[in-house]
Structure formats: C-alpha cells, structure tokens
C-alpha cells in the first residue's frame, strides 16, 4: 500500500484462515520502505494533474511495480517474518491513486497507477490489483474500501476504526456486516502536512511538536472550518483533488500573516479531532472502543486531542497486534482474499454502488 501522503510503501505478510466473511487474518510481518525521490516527485506531479508526457506515466507505473517487488523481497528474505512452510499464494496491491473523480460527468472514475508485472516476474505469484473499478462502474465512489477489511481485522476488539492518513476515514463496525458504516470524513495529514510545508518548509510535523507549541484560536477555527467545508461539500470520498496547491494558496490568503503558524497547525489538529469525535455519535450513547491507525498516529498532539474526548476508549492498532503502519497493507491483503473467495469488497451503504459484484483484476495466474 502507498497512501495519499506519498511518503513510502508498506508491505505485509498475512496468513488467512478460513474463507469468505468467516475468515480471520493474522499478521506475520511487515516492512516499510521510502519511495525513491525521483519516483515520489513524479507521482506527486501526476497526482496534482500537472502536464506530463505519456512516457512519464509508463515509467512511474513500472518503477512503482519494481519498488513493490523489492519491498516484498526484502520482507521475505530479510528475517522480518518467521519461516513459512508454504509458498505465497498471491499479492494484493492497491497502486497509487493519481486521480480520483467520483463525480465525473461520464460516471465515477478513479485511477490507481501500477504495473503489476515486475511483482509477477520476480515473485512468481499472481497479483490482484485495480480493486476500485467494480464499485465505480456500479455507480459507487470507489472509496472507502477498507470497512469490510476493518470488520475482518478488528470486529472482536473495536466499535470504530479511524485511519489518520492523508484523509481521515472511519469505519463503524457492527456484528452484521451489512450494517457496517464508513466514510471519508475530513482531511488529515493532507491538511497538517500542507500547512507544515507552507509555514516551515518541512514535509510534516514530527511527532506533532509544532502543533504542541500552539493553541486553539476561535477565529482560526471558523476560517479553517469554512474553507474545508467548502472543499468537501458534496463529496462522499476525498483526495488531493479537493486540497490542491491552489486551495492552499486561497487558504493562506484567508488566514493572513498575523496568526502564529503553530496556532494554525494546532487549530487544524483540533478540528480534525473534533470531527472524529462527532462521528456516529448519538446522545446518551455509551463509550465506544476507538482504534486509531495510519501515519497520523505518530502525531502525539493530534492523538492527545482525540484522546481528550470523553466519547471513546482509545486504542492504538499496535495494542491489538496490528502495527499502525501495517494496517492498510494488511487490509488490502484481506480484500484480495475476499476477492479470491468471490465476496464483494465494497459496501453499497458506504460507497453508494448498486450491486458492485466481485472486485479486482487478477493477472499472472
């Protein structure tokens, strides 16, 4: 899995026990590696919709497939997992989202760039990829796809799962899979990283240290809330498209130059925490078990702001044996296993699709 933040690749080795919705998933090991600078820069340019020749897309897709194969080989050969007594069955790869257009005039569309053939050639296993198209062609938004994987992975331990990724997306679990709820809720690292880059020329706020130095400014709450509301209004799923460089330029002009940068970043973190706190809540509802995962889990200020709310008993995914950094890669392994078993992976009540069917393109088998 490579995420919206484009900060690296996460790979996981997962053991699937059982089949269909009766399956259980066990994480055997995981590994993370940085994307080469030239690949990261190219993918970022494609994701921003900048003009590029077709060869740039081809080279980026091939290089992304190569780094997937390299990461998997490192995981399997580097003593990072216990010895396994059977061959790998398959690889599930999400690919890099370079454009997400769920409201296009020709119908919902989304592009996850990946050349899977380097994985097939080097690991000699089939690959399942392009998992969003079945939902999109059925009228859904193709996102979020992880709620059913969250159910498989966390159903015995959590009521709500929140991914603090580029986008904050949440899953409300239920004993009945047909009653699972989920949504892309708010910008998370896209917002915090974007502000950090513009104020401090740093890619992200390490451990939330900058946000910790600030405090909440009511006027900033109003300005940020209004700018974000206008960006996400009418969108069921979110991505870089809503938070482009042009959007940040307008936001910075709105905020002006008199506010302390630390206050802006702290206020943004509080807004994210507040949005999460109000999700799926009803008056008088007892505390729920909230599991957080994703890169934002390392932002201690953001986590503290979430934890300060009385709605939840807060757990990190690591506490449940699934390291935050492995959660999405493990989730896509589960989605691939469901696809292999003929189980639809997208939930109509989440994505809006009508009869999406079984997802995923299988190659190399």
NUBA-14664 format. One line per 2 residues: number of its first residue (from 1); their letters; for each residue x, y, z of N, C-alpha, C. Coordinates in steps of 0.2 Angstrom, whole numbers, always signed. Last residue first. Example, Ala and Ser with C-alpha at 12.3 -4.5 7.8 and 13.67 -1.06 7.14 Angstrom:
BEGIN
2 = sa = +64:-11:+35:+68:-5:+36:+64:+0:+39 | +66:-28:+39:+62:-22:+39:+66:-16:+39
! end
This chain:
BEGIN
365 = xx = -10:-78:-67:-12:-84:-64:-15:-88:-70 | -7:-65:-70:-2:-69:-69:-3:-76:-66
363 = xx = -20:-55:-62:-15:-56:-68:-10:-61:-65 | -36:-49:-59:-31:-54:-57:-26:-55:-63
361 = xx = -43:-35:-52:-41:-38:-58:-35:-43:-56 | -58:-32:-42:-51:-34:-43:-49:-37:-50
359 = xx = -73:-38:-35:-69:-33:-37:-62:-36:-39 | -90:-44:-38:-83:-45:-36:-78:-41:-39
357 = xx = -103:-31:-36:-100:-38:-38:-93:-39:-35 | -111:-20:-34:-104:-19:-37:-101:-26:-39
355 = xx = -125:-15:-32:-123:-22:-35:-116:-22:-38 | -122:+1:-33:-128:-4:-33:-125:-10:-36
353 = xx = -113:+12:-22:-113:+7:-28:-120:+3:-27 | -110:+19:-10:-116:+21:-15:-117:+17:-21
351 = xx = -101:+16:-1:-99:+19:-7:-104:+22:-11 | -109:+11:+10:-103:+16:+11:-101:+19:+5
349 = xx = -119:+3:+6:-121:+9:+11:-115:+13:+12 | -112:-6:-2:-116:-1:-5:-118:+5:-1
347 = xx = -95:-10:+0:-102:-10:+4:-106:-4:+1 | -84:-20:-8:-86:-13:-7:-94:-14:-4
345 = xx = -81:-33:-11:-77:-30:-5:-80:-23:-4 | -90:-49:-13:-89:-41:-15:-86:-38:-9
343 = xx = -81:-64:-14:-85:-59:-10:-84:-52:-12 | -73:-74:-20:-79:-72:-23:-84:-67:-19
341 = xx = -61:-76:-15:-67:-81:-12:-73:-79:-15 | -54:-66:-20:-52:-73:-22:-58:-78:-20
339 = xx = -59:-56:-12:-60:-56:-20:-59:-63:-22 | -54:-59:+0:-61:-59:-1:-63:-59:-8
337 = xx = -40:-58:-3:-43:-64:-1:-50:-65:-2 | -40:-44:-5:-38:-49:-10:-41:-56:-9
335 = xx = -43:-39:+7:-48:-38:+2:-46:-42:-4 | -32:-43:+15:-39:-46:+16:-44:-45:+10
333 = xx = -23:-35:+9:-22:-42:+8:-29:-46:+10 | -28:-23:+13:-28:-25:+6:-27:-32:+5
331 = xx = -25:-24:+27:-32:-23:+25:-32:-25:+17 | -11:-24:+27:-14:-30:+29:-21:-30:+26
329 = xx = -9:-10:+22:-7:-16:+18:-10:-22:+20 | -15:-4:+33:-18:-3:+27:-16:-9:+22
327 = xx = -7:-8:+45:-15:-9:+44:-17:-9:+37 | +6:-5:+47:+4:-11:+43:-3:-12:+42
325 = xx = +7:+5:+55:+10:+6:+49:+8:+0:+44 | +1:+1:+67:-2:+6:+63:+0:+6:+56
323 = xx = +2:-17:+69:+5:-10:+69:+2:-6:+65 | -9:-26:+77:-8:-24:+71:-5:-17:+71
321 = xx = -11:-29:+91:-6:-34:+87:-6:-32:+80 | -17:-20:+98:-21:-26:+96:-17:-30:+91
319 = xx = -9:-9:+99:-11:-13:+105:-15:-19:+104 | -8:-4:+86:-2:-8:+89:-5:-12:+95
317 = xx = -19:+4:+85:-19:-3:+82:-14:-7:+85 | -23:+11:+101:-19:+11:+95:-19:+4:+92
315 = xx = -38:+16:+108:-33:+11:+107:-29:+12:+101 | -49:+24:+119:-44:+25:+114:-39:+19:+114
313 = xx = -65:+25:+122:-60:+22:+125:-55:+21:+119 | -74:+41:+119:-71:+34:+117:-66:+32:+122
311 = xx = -79:+53:+123:-84:+48:+119:-81:+41:+119 | -72:+63:+128:-74:+58:+133:-78:+52:+129
309 = xx = -56:+68:+121:-64:+67:+121:-66:+62:+125 | -43:+66:+122:-46:+71:+127:-54:+70:+127
307 = xx = -39:+59:+111:-40:+56:+117:-43:+60:+123 | -38:+69:+101:-43:+64:+101:-44:+61:+107
305 = xx = -27:+76:+107:-33:+80:+106:-39:+75:+105 | -17:+66:+106:-20:+69:+113:-26:+72:+112
303 = xx = -16:+65:+92:-19:+59:+96:-21:+61:+103 | -11:+77:+90:-17:+75:+87:-20:+70:+91
301 = xx = +1:+76:+97:-3:+81:+98:-10:+80:+96 | +8:+65:+91:+6:+65:+98:+1:+70:+100
299 = xx = +8:+58:+77:+7:+65:+79:+4:+65:+86 | +7:+45:+74:+13:+47:+76:+13:+54:+79
297 = xx = -5:+43:+68:-5:+41:+75:+2:+43:+78 | -4:+47:+55:-6:+52:+60:-6:+50:+67
295 = xx = -3:+35:+48:+3:+39:+49:+2:+45:+54 | -14:+22:+55:-12:+27:+50:-6:+32:+52
293 = xx = -26:+21:+68:-21:+18:+64:-19:+24:+59 | -36:+18:+83:-33:+23:+78:-27:+19:+74
291 = xx = -51:+12:+89:-45:+10:+87:-42:+15:+81 | -63:+15:+102:-60:+18:+95:-53:+15:+94
289 = xx = -76:+9:+109:-69:+7:+108:-67:+10:+101 | -88:+21:+116:-86:+16:+111:-78:+15:+111
287 = xx = -99:+24:+130:-92:+25:+127:-91:+19:+122 | -116:+25:+126:-111:+23:+130:-104:+24:+126
285 = xx = -126:+39:+121:-123:+33:+119:-117:+31:+123 | -132:+51:+124:-133:+46:+129:-130:+39:+127
283 = xx = -134:+55:+107:-135:+57:+114:-136:+51:+118 | -123:+47:+96:-130:+49:+97:-130:+51:+105
281 = xx = -110:+47:+83:-112:+48:+90:-120:+50:+90 | -104:+47:+71:-108:+41:+73:-110:+41:+80
279 = xx = -93:+59:+75:-95:+55:+70:-98:+49:+73 | -87:+68:+84:-94:+69:+82:-97:+64:+78
277 = xx = -73:+65:+84:-77:+64:+90:-85:+65:+89 | -69:+69:+71:-69:+62:+73:-74:+61:+79
275 = xx = -70:+83:+73:-74:+80:+68:-75:+72:+69 | -60:+85:+83:-67:+87:+84:-72:+83:+79
273 = xx = -49:+82:+76:-51:+78:+82:-58:+79:+83 | -48:+92:+66:-49:+85:+64:-51:+81:+70
271 = xx = -48:+103:+75:-53:+102:+70:-54:+95:+68 | -35:+101:+81:-41:+101:+85:-47:+100:+80
269 = xx = -27:+103:+69:-27:+97:+73:-33:+96:+77 | -29:+117:+67:-31:+112:+62:-32:+105:+65
267 = xx = -24:+122:+79:-31:+123:+77:-33:+118:+72 | -10:+119:+76:-14:+116:+82:-21:+117:+81
265 = xx = -8:+127:+65:-7:+119:+64:-11:+116:+70 | -10:+140:+70:-14:+137:+64:-14:+130:+64
263 = xx = -1:+140:+80:-8:+141:+82:-12:+138:+76 | +11:+140:+73:+10:+135:+77:+2:+135:+79
261 = xx = +10:+152:+66:+10:+146:+62:+8:+140:+67 | +0:+165:+72:+6:+161:+73:+5:+155:+70
259 = xx = -7:+177:+61:-8:+172:+65:-1:+168:+66 | -5:+187:+51:-4:+189:+58:-5:+183:+63
257 = xx = -7:+185:+38:+0:+184:+40:+1:+185:+48 | -21:+175:+32:-17:+181:+33:-10:+179:+36
255 = xx = -31:+166:+29:-28:+166:+36:-24:+172:+37 | -33:+168:+15:-38:+169:+20:-36:+170:+27
253 = xx = -21:+164:+10:-23:+171:+9:-28:+173:+14 | -21:+151:+13:-16:+155:+16:-18:+162:+16
251 = xx = -32:+147:+5:-32:+146:+12:-27:+151:+16 | -27:+149:-8:-33:+153:-6:-33:+153:+2
249 = xx = -17:+140:-7:-15:+147:-8:-21:+151:-6 | -24:+128:-6:-19:+130:+0:-18:+138:-1
247 = xx = -30:+127:-18:-34:+128:-12:-30:+130:-6 | -18:+126:-26:-22:+132:-27:-27:+133:-21
245 = xx = -14:+113:-23:-10:+119:-21:-14:+126:-21 | -29:+105:-17:-24:+106:-22:-20:+112:-19
243 = xx = -39:+97:-11:-34:+101:-7:-28:+102:-11 | -47:+89:-19:-51:+94:-15:-46:+99:-12
241 = xx = -38:+80:-24:-41:+85:-29:-45:+90:-25 | -33:+72:-15:-29:+78:-16:-33:+83:-20
239 = xx = -49:+67:-8:-42:+66:-10:-38:+72:-11 | -64:+58:-3:-60:+64:-3:-53:+62:-5
237 = xx = -81:+55:-5:-75:+52:-4:-70:+58:-6 | -92:+62:-7:-93:+57:-2:-86:+54:-1
235 = xx = -95:+79:-8:-90:+74:-9:-91:+68:-4 | -102:+90:-4:-105:+86:-9:-100:+80:-11
233 = xx = -89:+99:+3:-96:+99:+2:-98:+95:-4 | -75:+101:+4:-78:+94:+4:-85:+93:+3
231 = xx = -73:+114:+3:-69:+110:-1:-72:+103:-2 | -81:+120:+12:-82:+122:+5:-79:+117:+1
229 = xx = -75:+115:+24:-82:+113:+22:-84:+115:+15 | -63:+121:+23:-63:+114:+22:-70:+112:+21
227 = xx = -67:+135:+25:-63:+133:+19:-63:+126:+18 | -73:+134:+38:-77:+136:+32:-73:+134:+26
225 = xx = -63:+130:+46:-69:+125:+46:-73:+127:+39 | -54:+140:+46:-52:+134:+43:-58:+129:+42
223 = xx = -62:+150:+51:-59:+151:+45:-57:+144:+42 | -65:+145:+64:-70:+147:+59:-68:+148:+52
221 = xx = -53:+143:+70:-57:+138:+69:-62:+139:+64 | -48:+156:+70:-45:+152:+65:-49:+146:+64
219 = xx = -55:+162:+80:-56:+164:+73:-53:+160:+68 | -51:+154:+91:-58:+153:+89:-59:+156:+82
217 = xx = -37:+145:+92:-39:+152:+91:-46:+151:+88 | -28:+134:+102:-34:+135:+98:-36:+142:+98
215 = xx = -10:+134:+101:-16:+134:+105:-22:+135:+100 | +7:+127:+99:+1:+132:+98:-5:+130:+102
213 = xx = +16:+117:+102:+18:+123:+104:+12:+129:+103 | +10:+106:+96:+10:+106:+103:+12:+113:+106
211 = xx = +13:+108:+82:+6:+109:+85:+6:+109:+92 | +26:+104:+83:+24:+111:+81:+17:+113:+84
209 = xx = +26:+91:+86:+29:+95:+90:+27:+103:+89 | +21:+79:+80:+16:+84:+82:+19:+90:+86
207 = xx = +31:+71:+76:+28:+70:+82:+23:+75:+85 | +34:+83:+64:+37:+77:+68:+34:+77:+75
205 = xx = +24:+88:+52:+25:+90:+59:+28:+84:+63 | +32:+87:+36:+27:+85:+41:+29:+88:+48
203 = xx = +41:+93:+27:+36:+89:+24:+30:+87:+29 | +44:+111:+29:+45:+104:+32:+40:+99:+29
201 = xx = +42:+124:+28:+46:+121:+23:+48:+114:+25 | +34:+131:+37:+40:+129:+39:+45:+125:+34
199 = xx = +22:+134:+30:+24:+138:+36:+32:+137:+37 | +20:+124:+21:+20:+131:+19:+22:+136:+24
197 = xx = +22:+112:+27:+26:+113:+22:+26:+121:+20 | +11:+113:+37:+18:+112:+39:+23:+114:+33
195 = xx = +0:+113:+28:+2:+118:+32:+9:+119:+35 | +2:+100:+23:+1:+105:+19:+3:+112:+22
193 = xx = +1:+92:+34:+7:+92:+31:+7:+98:+26 | -13:+94:+38:-7:+96:+43:-1:+96:+39
191 = xx = -20:+90:+26:-21:+97:+29:-15:+99:+33 | -16:+77:+24:-16:+82:+19:-16:+89:+21
189 = xx = -18:+71:+37:-12:+73:+35:-11:+77:+29 | -34:+75:+34:-30:+74:+40:-23:+76:+38
187 = xx = -50:+80:+29:-43:+80:+28:-39:+79:+34 | -63:+69:+33:-60:+75:+34:-53:+75:+31
185 = xx = -70:+56:+30:-73:+61:+34:-70:+68:+33 | -76:+43:+21:-71:+48:+21:-73:+54:+25
183 = xx = -85:+31:+30:-85:+37:+26:-78:+40:+26 | -96:+18:+35:-90:+20:+34:-90:+26:+30
181 = xx = -105:+4:+44:-105:+11:+41:-97:+13:+40 | -112:-12:+43:-106:-8:+44:-107:-1:+40
179 = xx = -122:-20:+40:-124:-14:+44:-118:-10:+46 | -118:-32:+35:-122:-27:+31:-124:-21:+34
177 = xx = -112:-38:+45:-108:-34:+40:-112:-30:+36 | -117:-37:+61:-119:-39:+55:-116:-35:+50
175 = xx = -110:-31:+72:-110:-38:+71:-112:-41:+65 | -101:-17:+66:-107:-20:+68:-107:-27:+67
173 = xx = -91:-2:+65:-92:-9:+65:-99:-11:+68 | -88:+12:+56:-92:+10:+62:-93:+2:+61
171 = xx = -73:+19:+51:-77:+13:+50:-81:+12:+56 | -66:+33:+43:-68:+30:+49:-73:+24:+47
169 = xx = -52:+43:+37:-58:+39:+36:-60:+35:+42 | -44:+57:+34:-47:+54:+40:-53:+50:+37
167 = xx = -31:+57:+22:-38:+58:+23:-40:+54:+30 | -19:+52:+25:-19:+59:+21:-26:+61:+22
165 = xx = -24:+45:+40:-20:+45:+34:-20:+52:+31 | -30:+38:+52:-27:+45:+52:-22:+45:+46
163 = xx = -44:+29:+52:-37:+29:+49:-35:+37:+49 | -52:+22:+65:-51:+28:+62:-44:+28:+59
161 = xx = -66:+11:+69:-59:+11:+67:-58:+18:+63 | -76:+7:+83:-75:+12:+77:-67:+11:+76
159 = xx = -76:-4:+91:-83:-2:+88:-82:+3:+82 | -66:-19:+93:-67:-12:+92:-74:-10:+89
157 = xx = -63:-32:+93:-59:-28:+98:-61:-21:+97 | -68:-41:+84:-69:-43:+91:-66:-38:+96
155 = xx = -66:-34:+72:-73:-35:+74:-73:-37:+81 | -54:-32:+65:-55:-28:+71:-62:-30:+75
153 = xx = -53:-38:+52:-47:-37:+57:-48:-35:+64 | -66:-38:+46:-62:-44:+47:-56:-44:+52
151 = xx = -68:-24:+47:-73:-29:+50:-69:-36:+52 | -58:-19:+39:-58:-17:+46:-62:-22:+50
149 = xx = -63:-24:+27:-57:-27:+29:-56:-25:+37 | -74:-16:+25:-75:-24:+26:-69:-27:+29
147 = xx = -68:-3:+25:-73:-5:+30:-74:-13:+31 | -60:+0:+14:-57:-4:+19:-62:-6:+25
145 = xx = -64:+8:+3:-65:+1:+3:-63:-3:+9 | -73:+24:+4:-68:+19:+6:-69:+12:+5
143 = xx = -73:+22:-14:-70:+23:-8:-75:+25:-3 | -80:+21:-26:-74:+18:-26:-70:+18:-19
141 = xx = -93:+27:-27:-87:+31:-27:-80:+28:-27 | -104:+18:-38:-101:+20:-32:-95:+25:-33
139 = xx = -108:+13:-50:-111:+20:-48:-108:+22:-41 | -102:+2:-55:-108:+1:-52:-111:+7:-49
137 = xx = -90:+7:-58:-94:+6:-64:-101:+4:-61 | -84:+8:-45:-85:+14:-48:-90:+12:-54
135 = xx = -83:-6:-41:-88:-1:-37:-89:+5:-41 | -74:-10:-50:-80:-14:-49:-85:-9:-46
133 = xx = -63:-2:-47:-66:-1:-53:-73:-5:-53 | -54:-4:-36:-60:+1:-36:-65:+1:-42
131 = xx = -43:-13:-38:-49:-15:-34:-55:-10:-34 | -31:-15:-45:-36:-11:-48:-43:-13:-44
129 = xx = -25:-33:-42:-25:-25:-41:-31:-22:-44 | -17:-47:-38:-24:-44:-38:-23:-37:-37
127 = xx = -5:-58:-45:-7:-51:-42:-14:-49:-43 | +3:-74:-43:-2:-69:-46:-3:-63:-42
125 = xx = +21:-75:-43:+14:-76:-40:+10:-72:-43 | +35:-73:-44:+32:-79:-47:+25:-81:-44
123 = xx = +42:-62:-41:+40:-67:-35:+36:-73:-38 | +46:-57:-53:+51:-58:-48:+49:-62:-42
121 = xx = +35:-56:-61:+41:-59:-64:+46:-61:-58 | +25:-50:-53:+24:-57:-55:+30:-60:-57
119 = xx = +31:-37:-51:+30:-42:-45:+29:-49:-47 | +32:-32:-64:+38:-34:-60:+37:-38:-54
117 = xx = +17:-31:-67:+21:-37:-69:+28:-37:-66 | +9:-21:-63:+10:-27:-58:+15:-32:-60
115 = xx = +10:-5:-62:+12:-10:-67:+13:-16:-63 | -2:+7:-57:+3:+2:-55:+4:-3:-61
113 = xx = -13:+20:-51:-7:+18:-56:-3:+12:-53 | -29:+21:-50:-23:+18:-46:-18:+16:-51
111 = xx = -41:+32:-53:-35:+29:-57:-30:+27:-51 | -58:+33:-55:-53:+34:-51:-47:+30:-54
109 = xx = -75:+39:-58:-69:+36:-61:-63:+37:-55 | -93:+39:-61:-87:+39:-57:-81:+36:-59
107 = xx = -97:+47:-77:-98:+42:-72:-92:+42:-67 | -95:+58:-85:-96:+52:-88:-97:+46:-83
105 = xx = -93:+68:-76:-99:+69:-80:-100:+62:-84 | -87:+63:-60:-86:+65:-66:-92:+64:-71
103 = xx = -86:+60:-46:-92:+64:-49:-91:+66:-56 | -75:+54:-43:-81:+50:-42:-87:+54:-44
101 = xx = -60:+54:-47:-65:+58:-50:-72:+55:-49 | -44:+55:-43:-50:+52:-41:-55:+57:-43
99 = xx = -28:+50:-48:-33:+55:-49:-40:+51:-47 | -18:+42:-43:-16:+48:-46:-21:+53:-48
97 = xx = -15:+31:-31:-21:+35:-33:-18:+41:-36 | -5:+17:-34:-5:+24:-32:-11:+28:-35
95 = xx = -9:+0:-28:-7:+5:-33:-8:+12:-30 | -13:-11:-20:-18:-5:-21:-16:-1:-27
93 = xx = -11:-28:-22:-8:-21:-22:-13:-16:-24 | -9:-44:-16:-14:-39:-17:-10:-32:-17
91 = xx = -2:-59:-21:+0:-52:-19:-6:-48:-21 | -3:-76:-17:-4:-71:-21:-2:-64:-18
89 = xx = +3:-87:-9:-2:-88:-14:-3:-83:-19 | +20:-92:-6:+15:-86:-6:+10:-88:-11
87 = xx = +22:-109:+0:+23:-103:-4:+18:-98:-4 | +25:-114:+17:+21:-115:+11:+23:-109:+6
85 = xx = +30:-112:+29:+31:-119:+26:+27:-120:+20 | +41:-98:+34:+34:-101:+32:+35:-107:+28
83 = xx = +49:-91:+48:+49:-95:+42:+42:-98:+40 | +43:-74:+52:+45:-81:+54:+45:-85:+47
81 = xx = +51:-59:+45:+45:-64:+46:+47:-70:+48 | +62:-53:+43:+57:-49:+46:+51:-53:+47
79 = xx = +73:-58:+36:+72:-61:+43:+67:-57:+47 | +73:-55:+23:+77:-51:+27:+76:-53:+35
77 = xx = +65:-60:+13:+71:-63:+14:+75:-59:+20 | +52:-54:+14:+53:-61:+14:+60:-64:+15
75 = xx = +55:-40:+13:+51:-43:+19:+52:-51:+19 | +62:-40:+1:+66:-38:+7:+62:-41:+13
73 = xx = +52:-43:-8:+58:-47:-7:+62:-46:-1 | +43:-32:-6:+41:-39:-4:+47:-44:-3
71 = xx = +51:-22:-11:+49:-22:-4:+47:-29:-1 | +53:-26:-24:+59:-25:-20:+57:-25:-13
69 = xx = +40:-25:-29:+43:-31:-29:+49:-31:-24 | +37:-11:-27:+33:-16:-24:+37:-23:-23
67 = xx = +47:-6:-36:+48:-5:-28:+43:-9:-24 | +41:-11:-48:+48:-13:-46:+49:-12:-38
65 = xx = +29:-3:-48:+29:-11:-48:+36:-13:-46 | +35:+9:-49:+31:+8:-44:+30:+0:-43
63 = xx = +41:+9:-62:+45:+10:-56:+41:+8:-50 | +30:+7:-70:+34:+2:-70:+39:+3:-63
61 = xx = +23:+20:-67:+20:+13:-66:+25:+8:-65 | +33:+29:-72:+31:+29:-65:+28:+22:-63
59 = xx = +34:+26:-85:+40:+25:-81:+38:+24:-74 | +21:+29:-89:+23:+22:-90:+29:+21:-86
57 = xx = +20:+43:-86:+16:+38:-83:+18:+31:-83 | +30:+47:-95:+31:+48:-88:+26:+44:-84
55 = xx = +25:+45:-108:+31:+41:-105:+32:+41:-98 | +16:+55:-110:+14:+48:-108:+19:+44:-105
53 = xx = +21:+70:-101:+21:+66:-107:+19:+59:-105 | +11:+81:-91:+16:+76:-92:+16:+72:-98
51 = xx = +5:+94:-82:+6:+91:-89:+12:+87:-89 | -2:+89:-66:+2:+93:-70:+3:+90:-77
49 = xx = -10:+83:-56:-13:+84:-63:-9:+89:-67 | -5:+79:-44:-8:+86:-45:-10:+88:-52
47 = xx = -1:+66:-48:-7:+67:-43:-9:+74:-43 | +10:+69:-56:+4:+66:-59:-2:+67:-54
45 = xx = +18:+74:-46:+17:+78:-51:+10:+75:-55 | +20:+63:-37:+16:+69:-35:+14:+74:-40
43 = xx = +26:+54:-46:+20:+53:-44:+16:+59:-41 | +39:+62:-47:+35:+60:-52:+27:+59:-51
41 = xx = +43:+61:-33:+42:+68:-37:+37:+67:-43 | +44:+48:-31:+40:+51:-27:+38:+58:-30
39 = xx = +54:+45:-40:+48:+42:-41:+43:+46:-37 | +65:+52:-35:+63:+53:-42:+56:+51:-43
37 = xx = +67:+47:-22:+65:+54:-23:+62:+55:-30 | +59:+31:-19:+65:+35:-22:+62:+42:-23
35 = xx = +50:+29:-4:+50:+29:-11:+56:+33:-14 | +55:+19:+10:+54:+25:+7:+54:+24:-1
33 = xx = +47:+5:+17:+52:+7:+13:+50:+14:+10 | +42:-7:+29:+41:-1:+26:+47:+1:+22
31 = xx = +35:-23:+33:+41:-19:+31:+39:-13:+28 | +29:-36:+44:+28:-31:+39:+34:-27:+38
29 = xx = +21:-52:+48:+27:-47:+47:+25:-42:+43 | +9:-59:+50:+15:-62:+51:+21:-58:+51
27 = xx = -7:-56:+55:-1:-53:+53:+5:-57:+55 | -21:-65:+51:-15:-65:+56:-9:-62:+52
25 = xx = -38:-65:+49:-32:-63:+46:-27:-62:+52 | -52:-76:+46:-48:-72:+51:-41:-71:+48
23 = xx = -68:-78:+37:-60:-78:+38:-58:-74:+44 | -81:-78:+35:-79:-81:+41:-71:-81:+42
21 = xx = -82:-72:+23:-83:-67:+29:-82:-71:+35 | -71:-82:+15:-76:-78:+14:-77:-73:+21
19 = xx = -62:-94:+25:-64:-91:+19:-70:-87:+20 | -48:-98:+35:-55:-98:+34:-56:-95:+27
17 = xx = -35:-87:+37:-38:-93:+40:-45:-93:+39 | -21:-80:+30:-28:-80:+30:-31:-87:+32
15 = xx = -7:-71:+35:-10:-78:+34:-18:-77:+35 | +3:-59:+27:-3:-60:+30:-5:-68:+29
13 = xx = +15:-47:+26:+14:-54:+25:+8:-56:+30 | +15:-31:+19:+13:-35:+25:+13:-42:+22
11 = xx = +22:-15:+16:+21:-21:+14:+20:-26:+20 | +21:+2:+11:+21:-3:+17:+19:-10:+14
9 = xx = +31:+15:+5:+27:+9:+3:+27:+5:+9 | +29:+34:+7:+33:+27:+7:+28:+21:+5
7 = xx = +22:+45:+6:+28:+45:+10:+32:+39:+10 | +10:+49:+0:+15:+48:-4:+22:+48:+0
5 = xx = -2:+52:+6:+3:+56:+8:+9:+55:+4 | -11:+42:+1:-11:+48:-1:-5:+53:+0
3 = xx = +0:+27:+1:-6:+31:+3:-6:+38:+0 | +3:+11:-5:+6:+18:-4:+0:+22:-3
1 = x = +4:-6:+0:+0:+0:+0:+4:+6:+0
! end
